[in-house]
Amino acid sequence: MRALYRENTAVEKIPTEVLLGAYMEGVFPMSEDGKIYWFQPKERGVIPLDDRFHIPRGLRRSIKKRPFEVRFDTSFQEVMEGCRDREETWIDPVIMESYCELFKQGFAHSVECWDEEGLQGGLYGVRLGRAFFGESMFSRKTDASKIAMVNLVEWLREERVILLDTQWMTDHLRTFGGYEVPQAEYRQMLAEAVEI
């Protein structure tokens, strides 16, 4: 269930310090009808980074075929545009501008799946300390976003990240071993992960 945190209607870009401060408190923004709303779900979705992370059998077969070249941080704005390209989206120009600024400052990252026809899928999110906050993902070709997810987890393990936050849980994310934690438990996990 979404929990409304606060609303800001008169911004062109959310200041970086406001965004980062919100993430450190377990809060994140989304846009609806031209307004920025801030959320703190009572049940938080997370994906395990240990051996509980699950790669479905069919996806394993797809990965072995190497259908995509996986890149990091080479086309952040294009990934956001891919995530925005759907009938209903919370990614408006304010969100685009705000997260592109986070990317320029080294706090936001993208994982991208490319082939000879261009960008076919990917995801983006925010990194703070040993936490990564997944924001959105998209696919133009089969398994592109899933392969991006697997590569994200590999990178986060190398970086010794301990929290992969997905905001809300979906059936799609459950296939990777994703689960929900109560807000109080999540805040403990977050505190450990963002401690610098």
C-alpha positions as CSV (number, residue, x, y, z in Angstrom):
1,M,0.0,0.0,0.0
2,R,1.4,3.4,-0.9
3,A,1.9,5.8,1.9
4,L,1.8,9.5,0.9
5,Y,4.7,11.3,2.4
6,R,4.4,14.9,1.0
7,E,3.7,16.7,-2.2
8,N,5.6,19.4,-4.0
9,T,3.9,21.0,-7.0
10,A,6.2,23.9,-8.0
11,V,9.6,22.4,-8.9
12,E,11.4,22.1,-12.2
13,K,14.0,19.8,-10.7
14,I,14.2,18.1,-7.3
15,P,17.5,19.3,-5.7
16,T,20.1,16.5,-5.4
17,E,20.5,17.0,-1.6
18,V,16.7,16.6,-1.2
19,L,16.6,13.4,-3.2
20,L,19.6,11.8,-1.5
21,G,18.2,12.8,1.9
22,A,14.9,11.2,1.1
23,Y,16.5,7.9,0.0
24,M,18.5,7.8,3.3
25,E,15.2,8.0,5.1
26,G,13.5,5.3,3.0
27,V,11.5,7.8,1.0
28,F,11.3,8.2,-2.8
29,P,9.4,10.4,-5.3
30,M,7.0,9.7,-8.1
31,S,5.1,12.0,-10.3
32,E,1.3,11.9,-11.0
33,D,-0.8,14.5,-12.8
34,G,2.1,17.0,-12.8
35,K,2.7,16.7,-9.0
36,I,5.6,15.1,-7.1
37,Y,4.5,12.8,-4.4
38,W,6.8,11.1,-1.9
39,F,6.3,7.5,-0.8
40,Q,7.4,5.3,2.1
41,P,5.7,1.8,1.6
42,K,4.7,-0.1,4.7
43,E,5.9,-3.2,3.1
44,R,9.2,-2.8,1.1
45,G,10.3,-5.0,-1.8
46,V,13.9,-6.2,-1.7
47,I,15.9,-8.7,-3.8
48,P,18.5,-10.8,-2.0
49,L,22.1,-10.5,-3.0
50,D,23.2,-13.7,-1.4
51,D,22.5,-17.3,-2.6
52,R,18.8,-16.7,-2.3
53,F,18.9,-14.7,-5.5
54,H,17.3,-16.9,-8.1
55,I,17.8,-17.0,-11.9
56,P,14.9,-18.9,-13.6
57,R,16.0,-21.8,-15.7
58,G,14.7,-20.3,-19.0
59,L,16.6,-17.1,-18.3
60,R,19.8,-19.1,-17.7
61,R,19.4,-20.6,-21.1
62,S,18.8,-17.2,-22.6
63,I,21.9,-15.7,-20.9
64,K,24.1,-18.5,-22.3
65,K,23.1,-17.4,-25.9
66,R,24.5,-13.9,-25.1
67,P,21.8,-12.1,-27.1
68,F,22.9,-8.7,-25.8
69,E,26.0,-6.7,-25.0
70,V,25.6,-5.5,-21.5
71,R,26.9,-2.0,-20.7
72,F,26.9,0.2,-17.6
73,D,26.3,3.9,-17.5
74,T,26.7,4.6,-21.2
75,S,23.2,5.9,-22.0
76,F,21.4,6.8,-18.7
77,Q,18.9,9.2,-20.2
78,E,17.9,6.8,-23.0
79,V,17.3,4.1,-20.3
80,M,15.0,6.5,-18.5
81,E,13.2,7.3,-21.7
82,G,12.7,3.6,-22.3
83,C,11.3,3.2,-18.8
84,R,9.0,6.2,-19.4
85,D,7.7,4.9,-22.8
86,R,4.5,3.2,-21.5
87,E,0.8,4.1,-21.2
88,E,1.0,5.1,-17.5
89,T,4.2,6.4,-16.0
90,W,5.5,8.4,-13.0
91,I,8.6,9.6,-15.0
92,D,7.8,13.1,-16.1
93,P,10.2,15.9,-17.1
94,V,10.9,16.8,-13.5
95,I,11.8,13.2,-12.6
96,M,13.9,12.9,-15.8
97,E,15.9,16.1,-15.0
98,S,16.3,15.2,-11.3
99,Y,17.7,11.7,-11.9
100,C,19.9,12.8,-14.9
101,E,21.5,15.3,-12.5
102,L,22.0,12.4,-9.9
103,F,23.7,10.5,-12.7
104,K,26.0,13.4,-13.6
105,Q,27.0,13.5,-9.9
106,G,27.7,9.8,-9.8
107,F,24.8,8.7,-7.6
108,A,22.5,7.1,-10.3
109,H,23.4,4.3,-12.6
110,S,22.0,2.4,-15.6
111,V,22.5,-1.2,-16.8
112,E,21.8,-1.5,-20.5
113,C,21.3,-4.4,-23.0
114,W,22.4,-3.6,-26.6
115,D,22.3,-5.4,-29.8
116,E,23.0,-4.5,-33.5
117,E,19.6,-2.7,-33.6
118,G,20.3,-0.5,-30.5
119,L,19.2,-0.3,-26.9
120,Q,16.8,-3.2,-26.2
121,G,16.2,-2.9,-22.5
122,G,17.7,-2.0,-19.1
123,L,17.2,-0.5,-15.7
124,Y,18.3,2.4,-13.6
125,G,18.5,3.3,-10.0
126,V,20.4,5.2,-7.2
127,R,23.4,4.0,-5.2
128,L,24.2,5.3,-1.8
129,G,26.9,3.6,0.3
130,R,26.1,-0.2,0.2
131,A,22.5,0.3,-0.9
132,F,21.1,0.3,-4.5
133,F,17.6,1.6,-5.0
134,G,16.1,0.2,-8.2
135,E,13.8,2.7,-9.9
136,S,12.5,1.2,-13.1
137,M,13.2,-1.3,-15.9
138,F,12.1,-1.9,-19.5
139,S,12.4,-4.4,-22.4
140,R,12.0,-4.0,-26.1
141,K,13.2,-7.5,-26.7
142,T,12.6,-10.7,-24.8
143,D,14.6,-11.0,-21.5
144,A,16.5,-7.7,-21.9
145,S,15.4,-6.2,-18.6
146,K,15.9,-9.6,-16.9
147,I,19.4,-9.9,-18.2
148,A,20.1,-6.4,-17.0
149,M,18.9,-7.4,-13.5
150,V,21.2,-10.4,-13.4
151,N,24.2,-8.2,-14.4
152,L,23.2,-5.6,-11.8
153,V,23.2,-8.2,-9.1
154,E,26.7,-9.4,-10.2
155,W,28.0,-5.9,-10.1
156,L,26.4,-5.2,-6.7
157,R,28.0,-8.3,-5.3
158,E,31.4,-7.2,-6.6
159,E,30.8,-3.8,-5.0
160,R,29.8,-5.5,-1.7
161,V,26.4,-3.8,-1.7
162,I,24.1,-5.4,0.9
163,L,20.7,-3.9,0.0
164,L,18.9,-4.0,-3.3
165,D,15.6,-2.1,-2.8
166,T,12.8,-2.5,-5.4
167,Q,10.3,-0.2,-3.6
168,W,7.3,-2.5,-4.2
169,M,7.2,-6.2,-4.9
170,T,5.8,-7.6,-8.1
171,D,5.3,-11.2,-9.4
172,H,8.1,-10.5,-11.9
173,L,10.6,-9.6,-9.1
174,R,9.5,-12.6,-7.0
175,T,10.9,-14.9,-9.8
176,F,14.4,-13.6,-8.7
177,G,13.8,-14.4,-5.1
178,G,12.4,-11.0,-4.2
179,Y,10.4,-10.6,-1.0
180,E,8.8,-8.0,1.2
181,V,9.9,-6.7,4.6
182,P,8.0,-4.5,7.1
183,Q,8.9,-0.9,7.2
184,A,10.7,-1.1,10.6
185,E,12.9,-4.0,9.4
186,Y,13.6,-2.2,6.1
187,R,14.7,0.9,8.0
188,Q,17.2,-1.2,10.0
189,M,18.6,-2.8,6.7
190,L,18.8,0.7,5.2
191,A,20.6,2.2,8.2
192,E,23.3,-0.5,7.9
193,A,23.6,-0.2,4.2
194,V,23.9,3.6,3.9
195,E,26.3,4.0,6.9
196,I,29.4,5.6,5.4
